[in-house]
Amino acid sequence: MTYNWRELLYPAEWGFRFIIVAQLVALISFFSGTDYVLFYYLMWSGCTVCFLLQLRIAILFIQGRIPATWLSNA
C-alpha cells in the first residue's frame, strides 16, 4: 500500500483542528463566567498526541518504511 502526501499529513491536520478548538474554548472561557480549563488542556493534549504521531510518520517515511506514490518510478 502506498500513501500520498495528504494521507501522510493527516495527523497534522487533526492537530491543527485541536489547536483551533482549544483557542475557541479559551475565548469562550474568557468571556463567560464558567471555566473550561479541563477541556482546554484536553484539546492541547490531543494536539500533542497528533504531533507525536506526525513525528513518527515522518521518521518512518525518512527510513523508507512508508512507501509514497509520488516517489515511485512505476
N, C-alpha and C positions, 0 to 999 in steps of 0.2 A: 504494500500500500504506500502510495506516495502522497505527499501533502503539498498544498500550495501555500503561498505566503500568508493568506488570510487565515488559514487554519493554524498556522504556527503562531500567529499573534492573537489568538483568541483569548488567552488568559489576560493579556494586557488590556484588551477591550473591556473585559469584566472588571478589571482593576480600576479603569477609568470611570466606569459606572459607579463603583463603590465610592470613589472619591467624590463624585458629584452628589450622591445621596448623602454622604457624610457632611458635606458642606451645606446642603439643604437642611439637614437635621440641626446643624449648629445655628443656622439662620433662624429657623423656627423656634429653637430653644432660646435664642437671644430675645426675640420679640414676644414670646409668650411667657406666662408665669410658671409653666411647668419645666422640668429639667429632663432632658433626654440623653444623659451622659452615657448610659449603658448602650443605647442604640448607636450613638456616635462612635464609641470605641469598638463596637461590633462591626461597624462598616469599615473602620480603619484596619481592623484585624483581617477582615475579608480581603481588603486591598493588599495587605502584606502577604497573605497566602497566594493571591494571584501573582504578585511579584516573584515569589519564590518558585511558583510553577513556571513562570515565564523564563526565569533564570535557568531552571532545569532543562527546559526545552531548548534554550539557546546553547547550553553546554552539550546536550546530546546531538544537536544539529552540527555543531563545530566538530565533534568527534566523528561524525559520519554515521551515527546510528539511526538518524531520522532522514529518510530519503525525501527529496523535494522534486517536484515536477519541472520547475524552471531550470534545474541543473542537469537534467538527464539529456543525453545525446540521442536517444531513441525517438 
